[in-house]
């Protein structure tokens, strides 16, 4: 009993202080390098991250430290040096560095844009660096880099065809930098044989929209040519070149967002072209890595959990682990890193109430051995809300899954919040909390929090992921409402105290819901899409619209107008808080301003909060904290949990 009295619920700062190990790289001798990422920044638009090393003896050693972002370590072929990316010279603008283990970082080269990927040559004398032009990066949800504390007085000039992603070779001895990528094409990912030939995901369109129409191409770095090997039906991501360079593995599937794709594994013949997919039914893979020339290791979604295993080029498949935890350093997709033919497997392991840490797969026990404890102080002695999986049936008979958080040790009915994820190509999964701290904190404050994975989400199959196409805010909103009705029927939710919230596409769903039904007593819309027409013409991902809603943006009677919340705002009766980053290029600030003005004209209570310097998600600590506190205060104002339903308040 004495121990139980000291247990507490997590606070806002607990969750904002979480650090996540990711970007795992295994050296030739088995030494592991990784980056440790903060959740928020105390010093500007760049998220701090340090480089660390995990020795063969298991001890973790810090290699770099600062208020900047050091990330994406890559071992040199001889294992004596690390290449990595850092924005230590200008926050948000990454450049390539190298350093000897235990030595000081050395700048390898400078570019007009920001580096996104680097690879070593076979002899360790050169780096191949993928660089995004200014105004083509920021797709990691950050704001565009600024040059100082004061706004740049010079004009920003943009022209059609600007903002490419380019390839450069850097000679480490001389410092010479040569552009080697194909002119007039963007390279989104690259694999390299370490000499003169690469394989890339390339697009003929510049800017963020180019990714949606990538092809696989063989790259001749000597004459800067590109030969198309595979033209997909959907999007591509996760390029992995086989050890002998003869094949490339790639994941193909419908995805609303760069970096969040899951789908089927395709094997591309680098010499002859074409793609094979011998694994029928394997449709939720996030990333693959080659174990050897004939075998790959995959990590995939498994509904609201994850799984991993081996697949062979002969079509064989062995799933070695599946469970509720999420495996993958980046919560946008499952991933593992392998060595020694798949005998050594690392990932970042987390689950509800279990903070993310570096972990190694134990083949003997078929489980994960957690190797670090960066977040032990945060989790120790804390009580997280209860969590359970839910399934329900949509109006058309489709099974829908989700997660439900409820206050610990208390029975309902509770005020219920439907928390809608972004994408829509993403899913609620076995995350600790840093992906959505509001869920944990609001459940601790007395709310039931429903986290549905409606049609269009990752985690199921291609048909489910594609079911939202041509129907945004249609049957997927019906899926959400059916989940709410289930919670009411089971005595979990109070039908008179319903709220809804979401970010990005979840922000769109929130804005759309409050113009389509009067069932919600309060709403919080983050990084919203309010008007598909203006969104299409101002966002950096216009091609997303082409896939989900079509390309008839100029048709005044078409879906761009029919599905836009601003044109239905007169029907809104729900008090709505709108939260937005001033420098968001995915959902520009004008979207939030339009929604605010449209609701304000109805006389319904509304409030617009815009955070300066922020992109798609607030990363500065003060802003992230303020958004969480404001969200709870808004719901408390209109839904008012009773004292018996929960005791924890944000603050």
N, C-alpha and C positions, 0 to 999 in steps of 0.2 A: 504494500500500500504506500509506503514512504517513497519508493521509487516512482510509482505511478503519479504522485503529486507533483513531481518535477518535470513530467512530460508536458510539452507545450505544442501549440500549433505553429507551423512555419509563418514567418512574417514576410512582408514585401521585400525587405532587404535580404533575408535569407535566400529568396529565390533569385534576386538580382545579383547576388554574390556567387552564384554557381559558375564554376569553370569547367569547360568541356575539353578533354583530350581528343584530338582528331588529326587528320593528315598523317597517318602512320606510314613510315617508310622503314623497311627492313634492309639492313646492310648485308654485305657479303658474309660477314662473320656472325650474323644473327643479331647484332646490336640494333635496337629500335630507336629511331628518331620520331618525334611527333611534336605538334604544336598544341599549346594549352590556351584555349580561347575564353575570354571573359564574355559574360552575357551583356554587359553594358559598359560604356566608357565614361570615365571621369574627366577626360581631357579633350574631347572633340568628336569629329565625325568618324574616326577610325576606332574599331573595336580592338582593344589591346590583346595581343597574343604573344607568348614566348615560345622559344624552342626548348625542348627537353630531350633527354636521351635515357633510354632504359637499357642498362647493361645486361650482359648475359647472366649476371649474378642477381638480376632483378631489382637493383637499386636505381632510382630515378634521379637524374642530375640536370639542373637547369643550365642551358647553354647560352641563352640571351635573356635580357631583361630590359624593359622600358615601357613608356606609355604609347608605343606604336604597335603595329601589327606585323610580327614575323610569322610566316606561315609557309605551308607547302614544301617541307624539306624533301630533298632528293639526294641519295648517296651517290658519290662518284663511283665509277666502276671498281676502283681499288679499295674503296671503303675508308679512305683517309680524309675525305672532305665532304662537306655538305653544301649543296646549292639550295637556296631558298629565296622567297620573295619577301620584301619588307617595304613598308611605307614610312620608315624612320626619317626620311628627308622631307616628306610632305604627306600629311595624313590623307589617306584615301588614294594615294598614287603609288602603286607598288613597282619596285625595281628589283632586278636579280642581284643577289649577293652570293659569295662563296666564303667558306671558312674552314680551316682545319679544326678537327675536334680539339677543343681546349684553346683554340686561337681566337682572333678577333675577326669580325666580318669585314669583307672587302667588297666594295661596289664593283660589279662586273660590267655594267653598261648602263647608259641612260637613254631614254626614249621619250618621245612627245606624249605617248599614251601610258597606260598602266599595264604591267605584266600580269598575266593570268596563269601561265604554265611554263615550266622549264624542264629541259631534258639534257642529260650529259651525252657527249660524243663517246664513242667506244674507247678512245684513248684518253679521255678526261681532259682534253685540251680546249674543248669548245662547249658552248651552251647553245641549245636551240630554245629560243624564247618566243612565246606567243604574246603579242602586245595588242591591247584594245585601244583604238584611237580615243581621244577625248570625245565625250558625248556618245560613246558606244558602251561605256561601262557604267557601273551603278546597278547592274542587273542582279547583284548580290543583295539588293534591297537597301543598300547604303545610299547616302546622299552623294552627289557629285562632289569631287574634291574641291576645296577652296584654297586660295593661295595665302591666306593670312587671316588675322582677326577682323580686318575691314573688308567690305565688298570690293571686288575688282572694278575700278571705274571704267575699264575698257569695255567696248561692246562685245557681245557674243554673236558671232557670225556663223550661220549654218547654211549649207547648200545641199540640194539633193545629191545623194551619193557619197556624202561624208560618212565618217564613223565606221571604218573597217577594222577588222581584226587581222593583224599581220604577223608574219614569221620573220625572225631575225636570227642570224648566226653571230655569236660573240666569240672572238678569239681571246682566250684568257691571258695569253702572254703579251700580245700587242695591244689589246683593248679594241681592236678593229671590229666594227659592227656592220654587217651586210644584210640587207633585206633579201630573203630567199623565197618568200611565199608567192603564190600566183597573183599577178596583178588583176585588179577588178573582182576579187573574191575575198570573202571573209573566211578565216580558218577558226573554227570554234573549239576543236580539240585536235591533238596531233599525237601520233605514235611515230617513232623514229628508229631506223636501223642503226643509228649512231654514225652514219657516214653521209651518203648523198640522197637517200630515198626515205620518204615518209609516207604515212597514210593519214589523211585528215578528214574531219567533218567540215565541209565547205559549203558556202552559200554564195549565190550571185548577187544577193541583195545585202546592202550594208545595214547597220543599225540593228536594234533588238529584234526586229521582225524577221531578219534573215535566218535566224536559227530554225524557225518553223518549217523551212523548206531546204534543209541541208541534204547533201548527198555524201557518199563515201568516195573519196578520190585518192589515187596514188599521186604523190607529190615528188617531182624531180627538183631538188633544191639547187642543182647546178644551173639549169636553164629556166627555173621558176615556172614550170608547167604543171598542169593538173589534168589527170586522166580519170574520168568518172568510172567507178567500179560498181556502184549500186545506187539506184534511185528508189527510195522507199515510198510506201503509201502514207506513212505517218511520220512522226518525229523520231530523231535518233539521238542517242547519248551514251556515254560510258565506253568510249573506244578503248580497246585493249589489243595491242599487237602481240602476236604469238612470239615465243622466244626465238624462233628461227626466221621470223619476219615473213613467212609464207601466207599467213592468214591474219585477219583482224576480226575480233569479236565486237559486236555492237548490240545495244538494246534498242528495240523499236517498239513504239506504242504511241497512242494518242496522249499528248500532254499539253496542258494549258500553259505551262511555265517551264522555262529553261532551268535545268538543275533539279527538276522534280519528277522526271520521267520514270515510269516503270513499265515493263512490257515483256516481249519475247526476245530471246537471244538469237541473233543472226550471225552466221560465220561467212565472211567475205573472202574470196580468193584474191589475193593481192596481185597475182600475175594475170589471171584470166578474167577476173571480175565475176559478178553474180553473187547471190547470197543463198545459203542453206539454213533451214531451221528444223533440225531433226527431233526436237523435243516437244511433242504435241502436248498442249495443255499447260505448259510452263509460261504463264502470261503475266506474272507480277514481279519479275526480277528487277532489282534496282541497279546492281553493278555485278560484273564478273571479272575474275582475274585468272590468268593461265597458271595451272599447276605444272604442266609440261606441254609438249607439242600436241598432245592428243586429249588433254583433260583440262577442264575449267572448274573453278569454284564459283558458286553463285550465292547471292544473298537476295532474299525476296520478301515481299509482304505476304502474310498469311492471315487475311482478314484483319482483325485488330491486333495481331501479333506478327512475328517474323519467323523466317526459317532460312536454312542454308544447307549446302551440300555440294556434291560433285556431279558434273555432267561430262560425258565423253562424246567425242566427235562421231562415234558409232551409234549415237542415240541413247546410250545408257544414262541412267540417272539414279543417284543415291542421296536421299535427303538424310543428313546426319543429325540435324537438330531442328526443333520447332518449339516455340513457346511464346508466352505473353510479353516478355521483355523486347525492347527495341534494340537491334544491333546495327550500328553505323554511326560514324563520327558526326555526320551531318544529318539532322533530323528530316531532311528533305527526301531521303531514300535509304533503304538498307544497304550495307556495304561491309565487306571484310577485306583484309590484306593477307596474302599468303606467301609462304616460302617453303623450300624443301619439298617440292612436289605436292603441296597441300598438307603436309604433316604439321606445319606451323601455321596457325591462323590467329590473327589479331582483329579486334574490333573495339568500338566503344560500346559499352553495355550499360543500359539503363532500364528502369521500369518505374511504375507509379510508386513514389515514395523512396525509390532507390536511385541515388544521384548518378550521373554519368561518370564512368571510370574506364580506364584502359583494361581490356580483358583478353585472355588467351584461351582458345578452345582446348579442352582436355579430351582427347579422342578416347581415352580409356573410360571415363565417366560419362561421356557425351554431355558435358556441361561446360560452363564458362568460369574460369578462374580470374577473379578481379585482381589486378596487379597494382593499382594506385589507390590513393585515398585523399585526393585533393579536396573533396567536399565532405569529409567526415564530420567536421565541426557543424556544418549546416544541418545534416540529417540527424545527428546524434541527439536523442531525447525528444524528437519531434513526433507528433501524431498527425498523420495525413488523413484526409477524408476517406471514407469507404468508397471502393470502386467495384463495379460489376459490368459485365458485358450484357447487352440487350440485343434482341432481334425482334423485329415486328414485320407485319405485312403491309405493303403499300396498297393503294386503291386498285392498282392493276394486277395485284397478286405477287409482285416482286418482293423478295426478302431483303430487308434493310437491316444493317447492323450498326451498333454504336456503343458508346461507353456512358455510364452514368456515375457521377460522383454525388455522394450525399454526406451530410454531417455525421460524424462518428458518434455512435451510441444514442442516436435520437431517431424517433419514428416520425413519418410524415402524417398528413400532407405538408409539403414545403412550398414556398414560392419557387418556381422553376425557371431556370434560364436555359434557353437553347443556344448553344455556342456553335456557330457555323464556321467550319474551317475554310481556308482560302484555296485557291487553285482555279477550278474545282479539282484539278488532278493532284490531290494529296489525300491524306486520311488521318483521322485520330488513331493513335497506335499506342504502344507501350512506353510512352515518354515519361520522364521523371516529372517535370513541371515547367522547365524553362521555355518550352514551346508555347505555353499558354498559361502564364502564372495566374491569370484571373480565375481559371477554373478551380485551382487548388484553394485560392484565397476566398473565393465566393462560397465554395462548399463549406469551408471552415467557418464562414460567417452566417451560416444558416440556410443557404440555398441548395436546392438540388440542381445539378448542372448536367444537362443532357448534351452529349457530344456525338451527334449523328454522322454517319458516313453515307449520305444520300447517293443516288445514282450520279455518275460522273466522278466519284471518288476512286482513288487507287485502292488496291488490296484485294480485288476480286479478279475479273477477267477482262478481256478487251471489250466485250459487249457492254459490260457494266460501266466501264470507263467512258465509252463513247455514247452512252445513253442520254447524256445531257446535250449533245450536239443538236443544234436547231431548236432547243427548248430551254434556254436559260430562265430560271425562275418559274418553270412550269412544274413538271412532275417531280423535280428535285425538291421544290418547296413543299409539294404534297407529301413527300417522304418524311420531311421534318415534322410537318403537322401530325402525321400518323404516329410518329414517335412520341410527340407530346400527348396525344390522346391516350396512348398506352400507359404513360406515366400517370395520367389522371385516373384511368380505369383501375390501376393497381393501388391507388391511394398514396402515390408518391408526390404528386403535384396538386397544388391548389389551383383550380381553373380560373379563379379570379385574380391570381397573382402570377402571371406569366410574363417573362421578358425574353428578349432575343438580342444577340450580339454576334459580330463577326468581323473579320479583317479581309480586305482585298475582295475576292469573289464572295467571301463570307460577309463583307461589308455591303456588297451589292445585294445579296440575299436578304440581309437585314433591311436595307432601304426598300427593297421590293416588297417584302412581307408587310411592312407597316402601311403600304399603299394598297394592299390587297385584302387585308383582314383587320378587324378591330379587336382581335382576341388578345393582343399584347398590351400590357399596362405600361411598359417602358422598353426602350431600345437604345443600344449603343452601336453606332456604325463606324468602323475604322477603315481608313484608306479605301474609300467607297467608289463604286461606279454608279453614277447617278443618271448619266445621259450617254447612251451608247454612241450617238453621233459625234458629240464633242470628244468623247473618250477616244474614239477611233482616229480622230484627227490630231490629237495632242499627246497620247501615250506613246511610249517607245516600243510597244508590243502590238501594233495594229493588226498584225497577222493573226494574233490570238482571236480577234473578232471574226476574221474570215472563216476560221474553223468552227467556232462555237455558234455563230449567229448568221453567217453568210457575208457576202461582200456588197449588199445593196444598201450601203449606208446613206445614200442620197435619196432614197425612196421615202417620201413623207408618210406613206401608208404602210411601210414595211416593218419588219421586226425591230429595227434599230429604234424606232419611235415607240412601237407597241410595248416593248420590254423595258423601257426606260422609266425609272421611278419618278423623275421630275414631271413627266407628263401625266402622272396619276396622283400627284401630291395632294390634290384637293380632297381626296378620300382619306387622307391620313388623320387618325385620331390619337396616335401614340406619341407621347413625349419622347423626343429623340435627341440624344447626344451624338455629335459628330466629331471624330478625332482624326487629325490629318498631319502629315509632315509637309513642310513648306517646299521641300526640294524633291518630293516624290516624283519619279519619272514613270513608274508603273501605273499608278492612278494619280494623275496630276491634281494639284490643290484645287483647280477649278471645279473638279467634280464635287468636292465637299462644299465649296461655296454655292454651287448650283442647288444642291440638295437643301442646304441651310436656308437659302432664300425662298425656295419653293415651299418648304414646310412653314417657315415663318409667316408667309402670307396667308396661311390658313388660320392663324391664331393659336395653333397647337404649340405647347412649350417645346423649344428647341434651343440648342447651344452648340456653337462651333468653336473647337479648340485647335489651333494651328501651332505646331512646334517649329521654330526656326531651325535651320541647318539639318533637319531630319529628312530621311528618305521614306521608304515604304513602311518601315517599322522604326519607332523611336529607340535610338541606341544610347543617347546621353542619359546618364543615370537620373538626373533630375526630371527629365522629360518622361522616361519610362515609368518612374515612380509616380509622377503626377497623373499619368494616364490610368494607371491601375487604381489609384485612390479615387480619382474622379469617376471612374466606371462604377466602383462599388457605391459611392455616394449617390450617384444617379439612380441606381436600382434601389438603394435603401429609401430614397425619397418617395418612390412610387410603389414599391413592393413590400417594404417594411417587414423583414423577418421578425418574428416574435422572439423574446429573450430565451425561450426554451428551445429554440431551433438552432442556436449556435452562439458562441461567445466571442469569437475572434473578429476583430475589425482591422481593416487595412490602416496602416499609419506608421 
